[in-house]
């Protein structure tokens, strides 16, 4: 295909649609007899499976559809899911491979083969999403978030995803088949991975992620005073979380085997130079953090000192590192966690420095008594953030999160509370703008209160369409 070739028409991609789904819809609308002998050759595809996770025809498709290649790669492939924790050279290699169409060896170079977490034989769909897509768009399509490794349920409709076999040279559409209801832990993983894939952010270096992991593990008592990982306790924590995923999902079964064989999570800490599948990071993040935003906040806290190793502890010079402001705040009883954020130190390092200059900081009770636990639970029921609860009761965030994990039903309740809080806030923003601007249009609303518009478009579309001004007639 020449650089100037364009298809006579091409449908607009739906939000969250995969490349293969988009191309399949074009084929069904084009009237071409055969996907294999008519449509695919137009993109230069002779071999390979068009439904691959990283197809080789993206550049040709960008030219043919007159769509920016960058938009296709970032919005319609799992590039961001895999690129988040990759080193910069490997991330650039991934991008160049997608641009040039040289994707044959990507699974090996990204560590997917070594991790035994290749995409597999199936595409996945949700019957409820399919119905909504037909109602809203007039057609069903494959959702990118449903194809990400580690997502086994639809987080919005609380049901397992239905597998449909990938076909080598044929278009296939989602199937409206009923599946089993999901569990709370399955939905937590689905939400976490969706947030990681869709969030707007800089990429995370291995050093940044390791600092964040160790800082949170220090809060949870999973590090020794020498900064070493208490691996036995960490493995128990990992097992307790993936136990919420039923047996039979290949990727999570593999993680269980790796835990039993003492290969995970050891590999993340002892083999930092290796490319680990994003799911291995996702499992650890789910265990240590409340959600993806909580993890990002830890990463962005500008901690520059990794938890010290055994040989580093005696080399720390408190006079040179611990500022006078930090000493005053600690003496005033401020929490280690809040001071560590502003000082750019891990909690464990800050505690060591404080003890060396004679400041008593271990003032939190080692045991949370039953009446305190009940009071904390009441605040969690009201939807209070774990950080706010921890500060109010002078306990660690990890202790509050442990109480939250004792009551998994609270997780869903808190999600509902936050959902309705956001819904009320964004509805009010839209209504306030309309009342203050009687002549406003849909375009102006989207530009002025874009965050509210997009949230409601995604989660409360019926209400949004009901209250938006009528669209202006099209002028020829």
HELIX and SHEET records of a PDB file:
HELIX    1   1 UNK A   19  UNK A   30  1                                  12    
HELIX    2   2 UNK A   35  UNK A   39  3                                   5    
HELIX    3   3 UNK A   40  UNK A   42  1                                   3    
HELIX    4   4 UNK A   58  UNK A   65  1                                   8    
HELIX    5   5 UNK A   69  UNK A   76  1                                   8    
HELIX    6   6 UNK A   79  UNK A   83  1                                   5    
HELIX    7   7 UNK A   88  UNK A  100  1                                  13    
HELIX    8   8 UNK A  106  UNK A  109  1                                   4    
HELIX    9   9 UNK A  127  UNK A  137  1                                  11    
HELIX   10  10 UNK A  144  UNK A  147  1                                   4    
HELIX   11  11 UNK A  184  UNK A  198  1                                  15    
HELIX   12  12 UNK A  206  UNK A  219  1                                  14    
HELIX   13  13 UNK A  231  UNK A  242  1                                  12    
HELIX   14  14 UNK A  250  UNK A  260  1                                  11    
HELIX   15  15 UNK A  266  UNK A  270  1                                   5    
HELIX   16  16 UNK A  278  UNK A  288  1                                  11    
HELIX   17  17 UNK A  292  UNK A  299  1                                   8    
HELIX   18  18 UNK A  313  UNK A  315  5                                   3    
HELIX   19  19 UNK A  318  UNK A  321  1                                   4    
HELIX   20  20 UNK A  324  UNK A  331  1                                   8    
HELIX   21  21 UNK A  336  UNK A  343  1                                   8    
HELIX   22  22 UNK A  347  UNK A  356  1                                  10    
HELIX   23  23 UNK A  370  UNK A  381  1                                  12    
HELIX   24  24 UNK A  386  UNK A  393  1                                   8    
HELIX   25  25 UNK A  397  UNK A  406  1                                  10    
HELIX   26  26 UNK A  408  UNK A  436  1                                  29    
HELIX   27  27 UNK A  442  UNK A  448  1                                   7    
HELIX   28  28 UNK A  450  UNK A  459  1                                  10    
HELIX   29  29 UNK A  461  UNK A  467  1                                   7    
SHEET    1   A 2 UNK A 122  UNK A 125  0                                        
SHEET    2   A 2 UNK A 162  UNK A 165 -1                                        
SHEET    1   B 2 UNK A 153  UNK A 154  0                                        
SHEET    2   B 2 UNK A 159  UNK A 160 -1                                        
END                                                                             
